[in-house]
């Protein structure tokens, strides 16, 4: 609903701007009708233009009022206080001030055919209240257009005053000009139509001035938006969430470089991952250059057991931009998190870095580079990370299938490194677990399991409590998200469809043969009331120490020298986004609101968020923990977590294209500092 309503608003603003601009231009030329017969026709058309100019304003107003009756005020506060007055006041002035005078003028010229126009008729055509309402409508539409492109969120009076004052100044200037023209009618120096050459010269002059002003704005805006060559992620505006302010004491502060995994004993498992370029041919005759771990895409699956001490050595062979390894969804000590410029230096060609941590959680995770992460993940620097439960040896045999979906150059969407339908033999009666991992930007992926009832056993690496069986339900998985599906293999074939198609997926059967079951009509899986409740450390009624608000939106602006559409957090892009400040042990609540036009999978490093409510509906099923939460347009989530993992943690949109243009912020603990820097002079570029 929100997407539809905002779409209506955008369309209405666009047509209101175009139509009112044309109507205002035509109104200024009524004075030069030439003859009463011609003025009569032009007056009638001008009345019709009143309909064209104000009908979009009506559509905008209706859409906004529907928002007020169906959605939270955070979605419409600025629209009611800014858009509605700027649309309705000019529209009313057109119908109450301009149209009655136009009707009177139309009647006065109905039976006349004199040329030139009599002075009294010219005066009526030049009356400011005939022309100014149309111009006011154009100015109002232009101001709304600005607020649509540069949304004033969070809404503060100071942030909206300048455009309003400029609009008011424009109205007064136009009013003054029209009044002078009106008073001068019938005088010796009465205005006359400009000669064609002069009109073109004047238009060209205005155009040149406009181009010059635009160029100046572009040059200044581009220069002012460039990121510093060196900066610390521990700097920036702080938000204390309504709790006591926290200060850094140089005598007590602790470097996050000390927040490592155990270094005093032998690891239970060791892995070596080499970041290297390699020409990959996933489809015959279509090679492409990939960035790989150990020469394969995706990288090798890492399997470890819960509670084990793991050591992973990253060697960068030839990735010139550098590489790291971030353990997506696994809550590791801060120094092991793998974020270039925040928790370590980027590993440059010829260098290596050793990660050590104890795998505290069992579940489905993945790893990827967090240096130039948007490009690195796209080109293949990622792989699956599976942490088996500590007691898994005591459980019966289970068929496990990891499904990592990604879009590769040359072949498009694939499961791992293969497109098409894969076939696999599974003995009937075998417990099956399918681990779904979506690695692709911009794609909320659909997965449909047909041929058997199934359960959603886990979300983002955390088991659900008493999940029920599902049928004809599709899984919608956001970028970076994971879900585990479990079922008992039947005698008949089972098909996992990727992308709601029978052209890509995995067919399971007794002997690997058989036909693909028909894909059913499905409904989307809804975790909010799935499974059974269980006790948790925090609830919606907990006494939270800090409560933050994260409003996601869009705006047109400059970022690091480039102009384009940006994705904002509380109206800002990094490094001006807020840094949420916490103290170890705090109970933290965050309200996440998406006012934008696209999904935002918000990923908090080092913690799992407990979903308390979605769109005002309390979570009544199994406790739903997430580290990559898909917040769709028009949605509001309330989430909570315990601040129990000290450090400096990224909190960003995991559509890495969005993160690369500033949709990133941080969770910062009291008395923690980082020795690392980011910027062009440092070589560290986490996004």
C-alpha positions in Angstrom: 0.0 0.0 0.0 2.8 2.4 0.9 4.6 1.9 -2.4 1.4 2.5 -4.3 0.5 5.6 -2.4 4.0 7.1 -2.7 4.0 6.3 -6.4 0.7 8.2 -6.8 2.2 11.1 -4.9 5.3 11.2 -7.2 3.2 11.0 -10.4 0.9 13.8 -9.1 3.8 16.0 -8.2 5.4 15.5 -11.6 2.2 16.4 -13.5 1.4 19.2 -11.2 4.8 20.8 -11.8 4.5 20.4 -15.6 0.9 21.5 -15.9 1.1 24.4 -13.5 4.3 25.7 -15.2 2.6 25.7 -18.6 -0.6 27.2 -17.2 1.4 30.0 -15.5 3.3 30.7 -18.7 0.1 30.9 -20.7 -1.6 33.2 -18.1 1.2 35.8 -18.4 0.5 35.9 -22.2 -3.2 36.6 -21.9 -2.4 40.3 -22.0 -1.1 40.0 -25.5 -4.3 38.4 -27.0 -4.2 40.6 -30.0 -7.9 40.8 -30.5 -11.0 40.2 -28.3 -11.9 37.1 -30.4 -8.5 35.6 -29.8 -8.5 36.5 -26.1 -11.9 34.9 -25.8 -10.5 31.6 -27.0 -7.4 31.9 -24.9 -9.4 32.7 -21.8 -11.5 29.6 -22.3 -8.4 27.5 -22.6 -6.9 29.1 -19.5 -9.9 27.9 -17.5 -9.3 24.4 -18.8 -5.7 24.7 -17.7 -7.0 25.4 -14.2 -8.3 21.8 -14.2 -5.1 20.4 -15.5 -3.0 22.3 -13.0 -5.1 21.4 -9.9 -6.3 17.9 -10.6 -2.9 16.4 -9.7 -3.0 18.4 -6.5 -6.3 16.7 -5.7 -4.7 13.3 -6.3 -1.8 14.1 -4.1 -4.1 15.2 -1.3 -6.2 12.1 -1.5 -3.2 9.8 -1.4 -1.7 11.7 1.5 -5.0 11.6 3.4 -5.2 7.8 2.8 -1.8 7.5 4.4 -2.9 9.4 7.5 -5.7 6.9 8.0 -3.8 3.7 7.4 -0.2 4.4 8.4 2.0 5.7 11.3 2.6 9.4 11.4 6.3 8.9 10.6 5.3 8.2 7.0 3.1 11.2 6.5 4.0 14.0 9.0 6.1 16.0 6.5 3.6 15.3 3.7 0.7 16.8 5.8 2.7 19.7 7.0 4.4 20.6 3.7 2.9 18.8 0.7 -0.7 19.4 1.5 -0.5 23.2 2.1 1.8 23.7 -0.9 -0.7 21.8 -3.1 -4.0 22.9 -1.8 -3.5 26.7 -1.1 -2.3 27.4 -4.7 -5.1 25.2 -6.1 -7.8 27.0 -4.1 -6.3 30.4 -5.1 -6.6 29.3 -8.8 -10.3 28.4 -8.4 -11.3 31.2 -5.9 -9.3 34.1 -7.4 -8.2 33.4 -10.9 -11.1 31.4 -12.4 -13.9 33.8 -11.5 -12.0 36.6 -13.1 -11.3 34.5 -16.2 -15.0 33.7 -16.5 -15.8 37.3 -16.3 -13.2 38.1 -18.9 -14.5 35.3 -21.1 -18.0 36.7 -21.0 -16.8 40.3 -21.6 -15.0 39.2 -24.8 -17.8 36.9 -26.1 -19.5 39.4 -28.4 -16.5 41.6 -29.3 -14.2 41.3 -32.2 -12.1 44.5 -31.9 -8.4 44.8 -32.4 -6.3 46.1 -30.7 -7.7 45.2 -27.3 -9.4 48.0 -25.3 -7.4 49.1 -22.3 -10.0 47.9 -19.8 -10.0 44.4 -21.3 -6.2 44.3 -21.2 -6.3 45.4 -17.6 -8.6 42.5 -16.8 -6.3 40.1 -18.6 -3.3 41.4 -16.7 -4.8 41.4 -13.2 -2.3 39.9 -10.8 -5.1 37.7 -9.3 -5.6 36.1 -12.8 -1.9 35.3 -13.2 -0.3 34.9 -9.8 -2.4 31.9 -8.6 -1.1 29.8 -11.6 2.4 30.9 -10.8 1.9 30.2 -7.1 0.8 26.7 -8.1 4.0 26.2 -10.1 6.1 27.4 -7.2 4.2 25.2 -4.8 4.7 22.2 -7.1 8.4 22.9 -7.4 8.8 23.2 -3.7 7.0 19.8 -3.2 9.2 18.3 -5.8 12.2 19.4 -3.9 10.9 17.9 -0.7 10.2 14.7 -2.5 13.8 14.5 -3.7 15.3 15.7 -0.5 13.0 14.4 2.2 13.1 16.3 5.5 13.5 13.3 7.7 13.7 13.4 10.7 11.2 16.3 10.4 12.6 19.5 12.0 11.4 23.0 11.4 14.8 24.4 10.7 15.5 21.9 7.9 12.4 23.0 5.9 12.5 26.7 6.3 14.9 27.7 3.6 12.9 26.2 0.6 9.7 27.8 2.1 11.4 31.2 2.4 12.8 31.0 -1.1 9.3 30.0 -2.4 7.8 33.0 -0.6 10.4 35.3 -2.0 9.7 34.1 -5.5 5.9 34.6 -5.0 6.5 38.2 -3.7 8.8 39.0 -6.6 6.3 37.7 -9.2 3.5 39.5 -7.5 5.5 42.8 -7.6 6.2 42.3 -11.3 2.6 41.5 -12.1 1.4 44.5 -10.1 3.7 46.9 -12.0 2.6 45.5 -15.3 -1.1 45.8 -14.3 -0.7 49.4 -13.1 1.1 50.3 -16.3 -1.8 49.2 -18.6 -3.0 52.2 -20.6 0.0 54.3 -19.8 2.4 55.6 -22.5 4.9 52.9 -21.7 2.3 50.1 -21.5 3.9 46.7 -22.1 3.7 45.3 -25.6 4.7 41.9 -26.9 8.5 41.5 -27.3 9.8 41.0 -30.8 10.7 37.4 -31.6 14.5 38.1 -31.6 14.3 39.8 -28.2 12.2 37.0 -26.8 14.8 34.4 -27.9 17.6 36.6 -26.6 15.9 36.9 -23.2 15.2 33.2 -23.0 18.8 32.4 -24.0 20.0 34.8 -21.2 17.9 33.1 -18.6 19.0 29.7 -19.8 22.7 30.7 -19.6 22.2 32.1 -16.1 20.4 28.9 -15.0 23.2 26.8 -16.5 25.8 28.9 -14.7 24.0 28.6 -11.3 23.6 24.8 -11.8 27.2 24.4 -12.7 28.3 26.4 -9.6 26.0 24.3 -7.4 27.4 21.1 -8.9 31.0 22.1 -8.4 30.5 23.3 -4.8 28.3 20.3 -3.9 30.7 17.8 -5.5 33.7 19.3 -3.7 31.9 19.5 -0.3 30.8 15.9 -0.5 34.2 14.3 -0.9 35.1 12.0 1.9 38.2 12.8 3.9 41.4 11.1 2.8 41.8 9.7 6.3 39.1 9.3 9.0 38.2 7.1 11.9 35.0 5.1 12.1 34.9 6.0 15.8 34.2 9.6 15.0 30.9 11.2 14.0 27.6 12.3 15.5 26.6 10.3 18.6 23.1 9.2 19.5 22.6 8.0 23.1 19.1 6.7 22.6 17.7 8.7 25.5 20.1 7.1 28.0 23.0 8.8 29.9 25.7 10.3 27.7 28.9 8.2 27.4 32.3 9.7 27.2 35.7 8.3 26.2 38.4 8.5 28.8 41.9 8.1 27.3 43.1 6.6 30.5 40.4 3.9 30.5 39.7 3.4 26.8 40.5 0.0 25.3 41.6 -0.6 21.8 39.3 -3.0 20.0 42.5 -4.7 18.6 42.7 -6.3 22.1 39.2 -7.9 21.6 40.4 -11.1 20.0 39.7 -14.7 20.2 41.9 -17.0 22.3 45.6 -16.8 21.4 47.0 -19.0 24.1 46.2 -22.5 22.9 46.1 -24.7 19.8 43.0 -24.4 17.6 40.7 -27.3 17.1 40.5 -26.6 13.4 42.6 -24.7 10.9 41.8 -23.3 7.5 43.8 -21.5 4.8 41.9 -19.2 2.4 43.8 -17.6 -0.5 42.2 -14.6 -2.2 43.1 -14.8 -5.8 41.9 -13.8 -9.3 40.9 -16.6 -11.6 39.2 -17.0 -14.9 36.1 -19.0 -14.4 33.9 -20.7 -17.0 30.6 -21.6 -15.4 29.0 -22.1 -18.8 31.1 -23.3 -21.8 32.4 -20.5 -23.9 31.5 -17.7 -21.4 34.6 -17.2 -19.2 34.9 -14.3 -16.8 37.4 -13.0 -14.3 36.4 -13.9 -10.7 37.8 -13.0 -7.4 38.0 -16.3 -5.5 38.9 -17.9 -2.2 41.2 -20.9 -3.1 40.5 -20.6 -6.8 36.8 -21.5 -6.6 33.4 -19.8 -6.6 31.8 -19.8 -4.2 34.7 -20.3 -1.8 35.1 -23.6 0.0 32.4 -24.4 2.6 33.8 -24.2 6.1 32.4 -26.7 8.6 33.1 -26.4 12.2 31.5 -27.6 15.5 29.9 -25.3 18.1 32.4 -24.6 20.8 35.5 -25.2 18.8 38.4 -22.8 18.6 38.9 -22.1 14.9 41.9 -20.5 13.1 41.6 -19.2 9.6 44.5 -17.7 7.7 43.8 -15.3 4.9 46.5 -14.9 2.3 46.0 -12.3 -0.5 47.7 -13.5 -3.6 46.7 -10.9 -6.2 43.6 -8.9 -5.3 45.0 -5.4 -5.8 42.2 -3.6 -3.9 42.8 -5.8 -0.8 40.6 -8.4 1.0 39.3 -9.4 4.4 37.0 -12.1 5.7 33.8 -11.1 7.6 31.8 -13.9 9.3 28.3 -12.9 8.4 25.9 -13.6 11.2 28.4 -15.2 13.5 28.9 -13.2 16.7 32.7 -13.2 17.0 35.0 -10.9 19.1 35.2 -7.5 17.6 38.8 -7.8 16.4 37.9 -10.9 14.4 35.0 -9.3 12.5 36.9 -8.7 9.3 35.9 -5.1 8.5 38.7 -3.1 6.8 39.4 0.2 8.6 37.2 -0.7 11.5 38.5 -3.9 13.0 41.7 -4.6 11.0 43.8 -3.3 8.1 42.8 -4.6 4.6 45.0 -7.5 3.6 47.0 -6.3 0.5 48.7 -8.6 -2.1 51.5 -10.6 -0.5 50.2 -10.1 3.1 48.2 -12.4 5.4 45.9 -12.1 8.4 45.0 -14.7 11.0 41.5 -14.9 12.5 40.8 -16.8 15.7 37.5 -17.3 17.4 35.3 -19.8 19.2 32.2 -20.7 17.3 29.6 -20.0 20.1 26.5 -20.4 17.9 25.3 -23.3 15.8 23.7 -22.6 12.5 23.9 -21.4 8.9 26.2 -18.5 8.2 28.5 -17.3 5.4 31.7 -15.4 4.9 32.7 -12.7 2.5 35.3 -9.9 2.1 34.5 -6.6 3.8 37.0 -4.6 1.7 35.3 -3.0 -1.3 32.6 -5.5 -0.3 30.1 -4.6 -3.0 32.6 -5.4 -5.8 34.2 -8.3 -3.9 31.0 -10.2 -3.2 29.7 -9.6 -6.8 32.9 -11.1 -8.2 33.0 -14.1 -5.9 34.8 -13.5 -2.6 32.3 -15.4 -0.5 31.5 -18.9 0.8 29.3 -20.8 3.2 30.1 -21.2 6.9 28.3 -24.0 8.7 28.5 -24.4 12.5 27.2 -27.9 13.5 25.7 -28.3 17.0 28.1 -29.6 19.6 26.1 -32.7 20.1 25.6 -33.4 16.3 27.4 -36.7 16.5 24.8 -38.0 18.9 22.0 -37.3 16.4 20.9 -39.5 13.5 22.2 -39.0 10.0 20.8 -36.0 8.1 21.1 -35.1 4.5 22.3 -31.5 4.3 22.1 -29.4 1.2 23.6 -25.8 1.1 21.9 -23.6 -1.4 23.8 -20.4 -2.1 22.2 -18.3 -4.7 24.1 -15.7 -6.7 24.0 -13.8 -10.0 27.2 -14.4 -12.0 28.4 -12.6 -15.1 27.5 -14.6 -18.1 25.0 -17.1 -16.7 22.8 -15.0 -14.4 21.2 -16.5 -11.4 22.7 -19.8 -10.2 22.9 -22.1 -7.2 26.5 -22.0 -6.2 28.3 -22.2 -9.6 25.6 -24.0 -11.5 22.4 -22.9 -13.3 19.6 -25.1 -14.4 18.1 -28.0 -12.4 20.4 -30.1 -10.2 19.4 -33.7 -9.4 20.2 -35.5 -6.2 19.5 -39.0 -4.8 18.0 -39.1 -1.3 16.8 -42.3 0.3 13.1 -42.0 1.4 12.7 -41.6 5.2 16.0 -39.6 5.4 15.8 -36.3 7.4 16.7 -33.5 5.1 18.0 -30.0 5.9 18.2 -27.4 3.2 20.3 -24.4 4.1 19.3 -21.3 2.1 21.7 -18.4 1.7 21.0 -15.4 -0.5 24.1 -13.5 -1.5 22.8 -11.3 -4.3 22.3 -7.5 -4.0 19.0 -6.0 -5.1 17.3 -9.4 -5.0 14.8 -10.6 -2.4 14.9 -14.2 -3.6 11.9 -16.6 -3.6 12.3 -20.3 -2.8 9.4 -22.8 -3.1 9.6 -26.3 -1.8 7.1 -28.7 -3.4 6.3 -32.4 -3.0 6.4 -32.5 0.8 5.3 -30.6 3.9 8.3 -28.8 5.5 9.3 -26.7 8.5 11.3 -23.5 8.7 13.8 -24.8 11.3 16.0 -21.7 11.7 16.3 -18.0 10.6 19.7 -16.3 10.3 21.4 -19.1 12.2 19.0 -19.3 15.2 16.7 -22.3 15.6 13.0 -21.6 15.9 10.9 -23.1 18.7 8.5 -25.8 17.7 8.0 -24.8 14.1 4.8 -26.1 12.4 4.6 -28.0 9.1 4.0 -25.8 6.1 2.6 -26.4 2.6 2.2 -24.1 -0.4 4.3 -21.5 1.3 7.2 -19.7 -0.4 10.3 -18.4 1.4 11.2 -14.8 0.6 14.9 -14.4 1.6 16.6 -11.0 1.7 20.1 -10.2 0.7 22.5 -11.8 3.2 19.7 -13.7 4.9 19.5 -17.4 5.7 16.8 -19.9 6.5 16.9 -23.7 7.1 14.2 -25.9 5.8 13.7 -29.4 7.2 11.5 -32.4 6.2 11.4 -36.1 6.0 12.2 -37.4 2.5 9.0 -39.0 1.0 8.9 -41.7 -1.6 8.0 -39.2 -4.3 10.2 -36.4 -5.8 10.7 -33.1 -4.0 11.7 -29.9 -5.8 13.2 -26.7 -4.5 12.4 -24.0 -6.9 14.6 -20.8 -7.0 12.9 -17.7 -8.3 9.5 -19.2 -8.6 10.5 -21.1 -11.7 11.0 -24.8 -12.6 14.1 -23.8 -14.6 16.4 -23.4 -11.6 16.4 -25.5 -8.5 17.2 -28.9 -7.0 15.2 -32.1 -7.6 15.5 -34.8 -4.9 14.3 -38.3 -5.5 15.1 -41.9 -4.6 17.3 -42.4 -7.7 17.8 -38.8 -8.9 15.3 -39.1 -11.7 11.6 -38.2 -12.0 9.6 -35.3 -13.1 9.4 -31.9 -11.4 6.2 -31.5 -9.4 3.9 -28.8 -10.5 4.6 -25.5 -8.7 1.6 -24.5 -6.5 0.0 -21.1 -5.9 1.8 -20.0 -2.7 1.6 -17.4 0.1 4.7 -15.8 1.6 6.1 -17.2 4.8 5.4 -14.9 7.8 7.7 -15.5 10.8 5.8 -13.1 13.1 3.4 -15.7 14.4 5.2 -18.9 13.4 6.2 -21.5 16.0 5.7 -21.4 19.7 6.7 -18.7 22.2 9.7 -19.3 24.5 11.5 -17.4 27.2 13.9 -14.7 26.1 16.3 -12.3 27.8 14.3 -9.4 26.6 10.6 -8.8 25.7 8.6 -5.9 24.3 7.8 -4.9 27.9 11.4 -4.9 29.0 12.8 -1.7 30.7 15.2 -0.7 27.9 18.2 1.4 28.8 18.4 3.0 25.4 15.8 3.4 22.6 16.9 4.4 19.1 15.1 5.3 15.9 16.4 4.4 12.5 14.5 6.0 9.6 15.4 4.8 6.1 14.7 6.9 3.1 16.0 8.3 -0.2 17.2 11.7 -1.4 19.0 13.2 -4.4 22.4 14.6 -3.3 26.1 14.4 -3.7 28.2 11.6 -2.2 32.0 11.6 -2.5 31.9 13.9 -5.5 29.1 12.1 -7.4 25.5 13.2 -7.7 22.7 10.6 -7.6 20.0 8.9 -5.6 21.2 8.2 -2.1 19.8 5.9 0.6 19.7 7.6 4.0 19.6 6.8 7.7 17.9 9.5 9.7 18.3 11.8 6.7 22.1 11.4 6.4 24.7 9.3 4.7 28.0 8.1 6.1 30.0 9.6 7.8 27.2 11.9 9.0 24.9 9.0 10.0 24.3 8.6 13.7 26.6 6.4 15.8 24.4 4.5 18.4 26.3 4.7 21.7 25.8 1.9 24.2 27.3 0.6 27.5 28.0 -3.1 28.0 25.0 -4.7 29.5 22.5 -2.2 28.2 19.1 -3.5 27.0 18.7 -1.7 23.6 15.5 -1.2 21.5 15.6 0.1 18.0 12.6 1.2 15.8 13.4 0.7 12.1 11.2 2.6 9.7 11.5 2.3 5.9 10.0 5.4 4.2 12.0 4.7 1.0 11.1 3.1 -2.3 13.0 -0.2 -2.0 13.8 -2.9 0.5 16.7 -2.5 2.9 18.2 -5.6 4.5 19.6 -4.1 7.7 22.6 -6.0 9.0 24.0 -5.5 12.5 27.4 -7.0 13.1 28.2 -8.9 16.3 24.7 -9.2 17.6 21.3 -10.8 16.8 18.2 -8.7 17.0 15.0 -10.1 18.6 12.0 -9.0 16.5 9.5 -7.5 19.0 6.9 -6.3 16.5 6.3 -5.6 12.8 3.9 -2.8 11.7 2.5 -2.7 15.2 1.7 -6.5 15.3 3.5 -8.1 18.2 5.7 -11.2 17.6 3.6 -14.0 19.0 5.3 -17.1 17.6 8.8 -18.5 18.2 11.4 -15.9 19.2 12.6 -14.5 15.9 16.2 -13.5 16.0 17.8 -11.9 13.0 21.1 -10.3 12.0 19.9 -9.3 8.5 16.4 -7.9 8.7 14.5 -7.2 5.5 12.6 -3.9 6.1 10.4 -3.4 3.1 8.9 0.0 2.0 6.2 1.2 4.5 7.3 -1.2 7.2 8.1 -0.5 10.9 10.1 -3.0 13.0 10.8 -2.9 16.7 13.8 -5.0 17.6 15.7 -5.4 20.8 19.1 -6.8 21.8 21.5 -7.1 24.7 24.7 -5.1 24.3 26.9 -8.0 25.3 29.7 -7.9 22.7 31.9 -4.8 23.2 33.5 -3.1 20.2 32.8 -0.9 17.2 30.2 -2.7 15.0 29.0 -1.8 11.6 25.2 -1.5 11.1 24.4 -1.2 7.4 22.2 -2.1 4.6 23.3 -5.4 3.1 22.3 -4.4 -0.3 25.9 -3.5 -0.7 25.2 -1.1 -3.5 23.3 1.0 -1.0 26.1 0.7 1.6 28.7 1.8 -0.9 26.9 5.2 -1.3 26.6 5.8 2.4 23.8 3.7 3.9 26.0 2.7 6.8 26.4 3.5 10.5 27.9 2.1 13.6 27.1 0.7 17.0 29.8 1.9 19.4 30.5 0.8 23.0 31.7 3.0 25.8 35.4 3.1 26.3 36.3 1.4 23.1 38.6 2.9 20.4 39.9 1.7 17.1 43.5 2.2 15.9 42.4 1.8 12.2 41.4 4.4 9.7 39.5 4.4 6.4 39.9 6.6 3.3 41.9 6.8 0.1 45.2 7.4 1.9 44.8 4.3 4.1 43.8 1.7 1.5 40.8 0.6 3.7 37.4 0.8 2.0 34.9 -1.5 3.9 32.1 -0.9 1.5 
